[in-house]
Amino acid sequence: MFKIKKTNIFIILNLFLVPYSKICKARENNLIFPQKNHSIETLHPSILSLYVDKNNIYMVPKNQKYIIQTPFNSEGVDRLQKFGALTASQRISMDKRMQKYPWHGIYKTEQDFLLIINGKELSIASLNKDRQLDTMRDVIYDRPLPAADSRGEPPRLEITEAQSFIKKQIKKSNSIIISGIVKIPNSWKTQKGKNLYFAATSIKKYPIIQLSCEQYDPANCKISRLCNTESKKSINFSTTVGIAVKEKTKEILLGDSKMHQINIFKYSSCFHIRYLNSLKLPKKIKKISNIFVDSENNLWVSSLYKDDYFNASIFYWENGKW
């Protein structure tokens, strides 16, 4: 007959008695302050949002009338080879109709439009290939659907309640509602004729939502889905800044300016997004303002203040080092 030793029972009991706070603490990782060649000395010390492709970095400075475009060479060894001299960066002037708004998210579409989102008034501007204003529209927010489950769409009462809730939250808010957008990878979800995005919100009940935008009218967007996000009590979504995705591992990242960290969630569907762990940012980076994960899975972070070491407000960590 199989017997359990007393020592084994003691170990098993202690595993169940470990405080939840210690388990969570063990799941927090600290990012190391990057080397100088993994930081950018930008033309402006305070950056609200960023987007990175294979050849360029696009940045939106705070309270400015332009977008910064900086060259990027991932094969470069030192800072100069990676990002060029300060004079290599360009300023893309904003149309006068855009200059009175703060812009909290920037994204480049597959059709080569630049999308810039005003997360407070909920409007989106699209810049064409010549980086001129194409259109600027309000985001439609009054008809989103709650997340569907394996049985199909939610009942009518649940839809009505969710739409009423989101309209009230947006109308009464005096703060930034959306702090960033990122395209939903095609391997996760597609919709014919649409570009689908995740957006990070300050709405506690729905910190992650879906936007549906027309492919060839990219500023024509609506909030289409309200995702269910399981989290832990210490995370305050009202201080979320930016959103990114890691495609292969199906992870969604949310920046947290108050806790000075990046919270990572596992995506199964819009119906089921659950908390995994957190990445603590180095104290030398002063105040996170946005995040991005590029096609090589490098993690990028922008800051509202330049650091005291490299005179930088953009930092990045290579894949495998975060």
C-alpha positions in Angstrom: 0.0 0.0 0.0 1.3 3.5 -0.9 2.2 5.6 2.1 2.8 9.4 2.3 5.6 10.5 4.6 4.9 13.2 7.1 7.7 15.4 5.6 5.9 15.2 2.2 2.6 16.3 3.8 4.4 19.2 5.5 5.8 20.4 2.1 2.5 20.1 0.4 0.7 22.1 3.1 3.3 24.8 3.0 2.8 25.2 -0.7 -0.8 26.0 -0.2 0.0 28.4 2.6 2.4 30.5 0.6 0.9 34.1 0.5 -0.5 35.2 -2.8 1.6 38.4 -2.6 4.8 36.3 -2.6 3.6 34.3 -5.6 2.9 37.6 -7.5 6.2 39.0 -6.4 8.0 36.0 -7.8 6.3 36.6 -11.1 7.7 40.2 -11.4 10.9 40.6 -13.4 13.3 43.5 -13.4 14.5 45.0 -16.7 18.1 46.1 -16.7 18.9 49.7 -17.7 20.0 49.4 -21.3 23.3 50.3 -22.8 23.8 53.7 -24.5 23.4 52.2 -28.0 20.0 51.0 -27.0 18.7 54.5 -26.3 17.9 57.5 -28.5 18.8 61.1 -28.0 15.7 62.5 -29.5 14.9 66.0 -30.7 12.4 66.4 -27.9 12.8 65.2 -24.3 9.2 64.3 -23.7 7.7 61.6 -26.0 4.0 60.6 -25.9 4.0 57.6 -28.3 6.1 55.7 -30.8 6.1 53.3 -33.7 9.0 51.3 -35.0 9.4 49.6 -38.4 12.5 48.1 -40.0 14.0 51.4 -41.1 12.4 54.2 -39.1 11.1 55.2 -35.7 8.1 57.6 -35.5 7.7 59.6 -32.3 5.0 62.0 -31.2 6.4 64.7 -28.8 4.3 66.2 -26.1 2.7 69.6 -26.8 4.4 69.9 -30.2 3.2 70.5 -33.8 5.2 67.8 -35.5 6.1 64.1 -35.6 9.7 63.0 -35.4 11.0 60.4 -37.9 14.4 58.9 -36.9 16.3 56.4 -39.0 16.9 52.9 -37.5 19.6 50.4 -38.4 19.3 47.3 -36.2 22.7 46.1 -37.4 24.5 49.3 -36.2 27.0 48.8 -33.3 27.0 52.2 -31.6 24.3 54.8 -31.1 25.4 56.8 -34.1 25.3 53.8 -36.5 21.9 52.7 -35.1 20.0 56.0 -35.2 22.2 58.5 -37.0 23.1 62.0 -35.9 20.4 64.3 -34.6 20.4 66.0 -38.0 19.4 62.7 -39.6 16.0 62.9 -37.9 13.2 64.7 -39.7 10.2 66.7 -38.4 6.9 65.9 -40.1 4.7 69.0 -39.6 1.2 68.5 -38.4 -1.7 70.0 -40.2 -3.2 73.1 -38.4 -6.3 71.1 -37.7 -4.3 68.6 -35.7 -2.1 71.0 -33.7 -4.6 71.8 -30.9 -4.9 68.2 -29.8 -2.6 65.9 -27.8 -1.9 62.6 -29.7 -1.4 59.5 -27.5 -0.9 56.8 -30.1 0.7 56.3 -33.5 0.6 53.3 -35.8 1.6 52.7 -39.4 -0.8 50.6 -41.4 0.0 48.0 -44.1 -1.3 50.5 -46.6 1.5 53.0 -45.4 -0.9 55.4 -43.7 0.2 56.8 -40.3 -2.6 56.7 -37.8 -2.5 59.1 -34.9 -5.0 58.9 -32.1 -6.3 61.6 -29.8 -7.1 59.5 -26.7 -9.0 62.2 -24.8 -11.5 63.5 -27.4 -11.5 60.1 -29.2 -10.5 61.1 -32.7 -8.1 59.6 -35.2 -6.1 61.3 -37.9 -4.6 59.5 -40.9 -1.6 60.8 -42.8 -1.1 59.6 -46.3 2.2 58.3 -47.9 3.4 61.9 -48.3 2.6 62.4 -44.6 -0.1 64.9 -45.3 -3.4 64.9 -43.4 -5.8 62.6 -45.3 -8.8 62.5 -42.9 -9.6 63.1 -39.3 -12.6 61.5 -37.8 -14.3 60.9 -34.4 -14.2 57.3 -33.2 -17.7 55.8 -33.1 -18.1 54.4 -29.6 -21.8 53.9 -28.9 -22.4 50.5 -30.4 -19.6 48.1 -29.2 -20.4 44.4 -28.5 -19.2 42.5 -25.5 -16.9 39.7 -26.2 -18.4 36.6 -27.8 -17.8 33.2 -26.2 -17.8 29.7 -27.7 -21.6 29.7 -27.8 -21.8 32.8 -29.9 -22.8 36.4 -29.3 -24.0 37.6 -25.9 -27.7 38.1 -25.2 -29.4 41.4 -26.1 -29.7 42.5 -22.4 -25.9 42.1 -21.9 -25.2 44.0 -25.1 -27.5 46.9 -24.0 -26.0 47.1 -20.6 -22.4 47.1 -22.0 -23.2 49.8 -24.5 -24.9 52.0 -21.9 -21.9 51.5 -19.5 -19.3 52.4 -22.1 -21.2 55.5 -23.2 -21.5 56.8 -19.7 -17.8 56.2 -18.9 -16.6 58.0 -22.0 -19.0 61.0 -21.6 -18.1 61.6 -17.9 -14.4 61.1 -18.4 -12.1 64.2 -18.2 -8.9 62.2 -18.7 -7.2 60.2 -21.5 -9.5 57.3 -22.5 -7.3 55.6 -25.0 -3.5 55.7 -24.5 -2.4 53.6 -27.4 -3.3 51.2 -30.3 -1.7 48.2 -31.9 -2.8 46.1 -34.8 -4.2 42.7 -34.0 -1.9 40.2 -35.7 -3.6 38.4 -38.7 -2.7 35.1 -37.1 -4.9 36.0 -34.2 -7.9 37.5 -36.0 -8.9 39.0 -39.4 -11.9 40.7 -40.9 -12.3 41.3 -44.6 -11.9 45.0 -45.6 -11.0 46.0 -42.0 -7.9 46.8 -40.0 -8.4 45.5 -36.5 -6.6 47.0 -33.5 -6.4 46.6 -29.7 -6.6 49.8 -27.8 -5.5 50.4 -24.2 -8.1 52.3 -22.1 -8.3 53.8 -18.7 -11.8 52.2 -18.2 -11.3 49.8 -15.3 -13.9 47.2 -16.5 -12.6 47.2 -20.1 -8.8 48.0 -20.1 -8.5 46.3 -23.5 -10.9 47.0 -26.4 -11.0 46.3 -30.1 -11.2 48.9 -32.8 -12.4 48.1 -36.3 -11.2 50.5 -39.1 -11.7 50.6 -42.8 -8.6 49.5 -44.7 -8.6 52.3 -47.3 -10.3 54.9 -45.1 -8.1 54.2 -42.0 -9.4 57.0 -39.7 -12.9 55.6 -40.1 -13.0 53.6 -36.9 -15.4 52.3 -34.3 -15.1 50.5 -31.0 -16.3 47.1 -32.0 -15.6 44.8 -29.0 -15.2 45.1 -25.2 -12.7 42.4 -24.1 -12.8 40.5 -20.8 -9.5 41.0 -19.0 -8.6 39.1 -15.8 -6.0 40.9 -13.7 -4.8 41.3 -10.1 -6.0 44.0 -7.6 -2.7 45.9 -7.5 -3.0 46.9 -11.2 -4.7 50.2 -11.7 -5.8 50.5 -15.3 -6.5 54.3 -15.0 -2.7 54.8 -15.3 -2.2 52.5 -18.4 0.1 54.0 -21.0 0.4 52.2 -24.3 -0.2 48.7 -25.6 1.9 46.2 -27.6 1.6 42.6 -28.7 4.0 39.7 -28.9 2.6 37.7 -31.8 4.1 34.2 -31.5 3.4 33.8 -27.7 0.0 35.5 -27.9 0.8 38.1 -25.3 -0.6 41.6 -24.8 1.5 44.2 -23.0 0.2 47.3 -21.2 2.4 50.0 -19.8 1.7 51.2 -16.2 3.0 54.7 -15.4 2.1 54.6 -11.7 3.7 51.3 -10.9 6.5 52.0 -13.4 6.2 48.6 -15.1 4.8 46.7 -18.0 2.0 44.2 -17.3 1.8 41.2 -19.6 -1.4 39.3 -20.4 -2.1 36.0 -22.2 -4.6 36.3 -25.1 -6.8 33.4 -25.8 -9.7 35.4 -27.3 -11.4 38.8 -26.6 -13.5 36.8 -24.2 -10.5 35.5 -22.2 -7.4 37.7 -21.6 -5.6 36.8 -18.3 -2.7 38.3 -16.4 0.7 36.6 -16.6 3.4 38.7 -15.0 5.0 42.2 -14.9 8.3 43.7 -16.0 9.6 46.3 -13.6 11.3 49.2 -15.4 14.7 50.6 -14.3 14.4 53.6 -12.0 16.8 55.5 -14.2 14.0 55.7 -16.8 11.9 58.4 -15.2 8.3 58.1 -16.4 7.0 55.6 -19.0 4.7 57.1 -21.6 4.2 54.4 -24.2 5.5 51.0 -25.3 6.0 49.1 -28.6 7.2 45.6 -29.7 8.6 45.6 -33.2 8.7 42.8 -35.8 11.9 41.4 -34.3 10.3 41.3 -30.8 12.4 44.1 -29.5 10.7 46.0 -26.6 10.6 49.8 -26.9 9.7 52.2 -24.1 9.2 56.0 -24.4 9.4 58.4 -21.5 8.0 61.8 -20.6 11.4 62.9 -19.3 14.9 62.3 -20.5 17.2 60.3 -18.3 20.2 61.7 -16.5 22.7 59.3 -18.1 22.2 59.1 -21.8 20.0 62.2 -22.4 17.5 59.9 -23.9 13.7 59.5 -23.8 13.5 56.3 -25.9 15.0 52.9 -24.8 14.8 49.4 -26.1 15.6 45.8 -25.2 16.4 43.1 -27.7 14.3 40.0 -28.0 15.5 37.5 -25.3 16.6 40.2 -23.0 13.2 41.1 -21.6 
